[in-house]
Amino acid sequence: MSYDWLQSSLKTIHKAGWYRTTRTITSAVGNCIEVEGKQYINFSSNDYLGLANDSRLKNAAIAAIQRHGTGTTGSRLVTGHRALHDQLEQSIAALKGTEAALVFSSGYSANIGTIAAIVGKRDLILNDQYNHASLRNGSALSGATCLDYQHCNMPNLRQQLENHRSHFAKCLILTDSVFSMDGDLAPLSEILDLAVEFDSMVLVDEAHATGVLGRSGAGGIEASDCTNRPVIQMGTLSKAIGALGGYVAGSAILIDFLKNRAPSWIYTTALSPADTAAALAGIEIIRTEPEGRDNLWRNIRSLHNQFNLDQFNPIQTFSSDSAIVCIPQPTVQNALKLSQHLQNSGIFAPAIRPPTVPTSRIRLTLMATHTPDQIEMLSTAIRSYFS
Ligand SMILES: Cc1ncc(COP(=O)(O)O)c(C=O)c1O
């Protein structure tokens, strides 16, 4: 009786076309994957540099398991801390050009723990309307007053600051640097200027930018020449870095504070030796092998060129300056149909639908390891759908 509502709620989800379920990947990860026994070219991975199946990361993880075991058995402040965590945090701080860094179990827990630690009931949070769910959920958990500003709209952010900033003790501006479901970039330098003008903090989510943007792969902050400005950078170890976990990078005092106040870091088991060692190897590759990033950008440019080949019938995409390229679709059904067409053509690129995003779309992600032939096959399959 008490649980009957679950059934009717699921029916509503089905009716709206919002029902989601898992698909089993039956091969190792890479630019080609087997999904439930069928082979596809993979245009839906966040493994931008193809490191998640790199033998150097796998060997580092195996060696860490041999040395330390599979689990860390406790939280960092009790029995979970290892020298490997220190090494990874130093390596992240070196990549990001910050004084210090702190590793969490995931990017999601880095966001919710950090936001809840640095703002509370008397404070204000301003979110870009398209921010990732982990920033929004962290905002709600913090107890602060949460307002949105229009996507990447700086006059609107200024307006919100002018209207509301003075009524609150502290203010935190939150933004993705690469928007995960659109692929466009936040105007980070302008956001940081406004933050100085209105005495506010800024936390930038570099999940889809780390390893992809910037001269040394540090992300959007580096690419916008903002490395030495007062900003809190967070990200994930699970996308271009090829492992699992999350991090925050910033001043030594911020990291010291988070160790004492971030609940999702204090009250959880420390990151596993395997993930920590794999992430360390992934960052080392990002720092020393720029050719991976060069290949990724060659592929990004190639896909844009293919889409723009036919001047009279260009394929419409959201504007994108990253490895994420989205094709908008008018309805959920249209998005599902295009995704099915791509699957029939041997390409895996799922439809992204509400409630994850306000409007339906196909989200394509490029990898450094895609070949020119694979990119051409993708663009041919999309063209054949629209022609
Ligand atoms: C923008 C953004 N922030 C945070 C996260 C969370 O990172 P993680 O998967 O490590 O929890 C993700 C993706 O998963 C993301 O896309």
The ligand as an SDF file (V2000), in Angstrom:
LIG
                    3D

 16 16  0  0  0  0  0  0  0  0999 V2000
   29.8060   18.7850  -15.3850 C   0  0  0  0  0  0  0  0  0  0  0  0
   29.9000   17.5950  -14.4970 C   0  0  0  0  0  0  0  0  0  0  0  0
   30.2060   17.7690  -13.1950 N   0  0  0  0  0  0  0  0  0  0  0  0
   30.3230   16.7390  -12.3520 C   0  0  0  0  0  0  0  0  0  0  0  0
   30.1280   15.4410  -12.7880 C   0  0  0  0  0  0  0  0  0  0  0  0
   30.2280   14.3390  -11.7900 C   0  0  0  0  0  0  0  0  0  0  0  0
   31.4410   13.6770  -11.8910 O   0  0  0  0  0  0  0  0  0  0  0  0
   31.5690   12.1520  -11.4480 P   0  0  0  0  0  0  0  0  0  0  0  0
   31.0630   11.3150  -12.5730 O   0  0  0  0  0  0  0  0  0  0  0  0
   32.9970   11.9460  -11.1420 O   0  0  0  0  0  0  0  0  0  0  0  0
   30.6870   11.9950  -10.2310 O   0  0  0  0  0  0  0  0  0  0  0  0
   29.8310   15.2080  -14.1440 C   0  0  0  0  0  0  0  0  0  0  0  0
   29.6260   13.8830  -14.7420 C   0  0  0  0  0  0  0  0  0  0  0  0
   29.4170   12.8740  -14.3630 O   0  0  0  0  0  0  0  0  0  0  0  0
   29.6970   16.3110  -15.0080 C   0  0  0  0  0  0  0  0  0  0  0  0
   29.3740   16.1210  -16.2910 O   0  0  0  0  0  0  0  0  0  0  0  0
  1  2  1  0
  2  3  1  0
  2 15  2  0
  3  4  2  0
  4  5  1  0
  5  6  1  0
  5 12  2  0
  6  7  1  0
  7  8  1  0
  8  9  2  0
  8 10  1  0
  8 11  1  0
 12 13  1  0
 12 15  1  0
 13 14  2  0
 15 16  1  0
M  END
$$$$
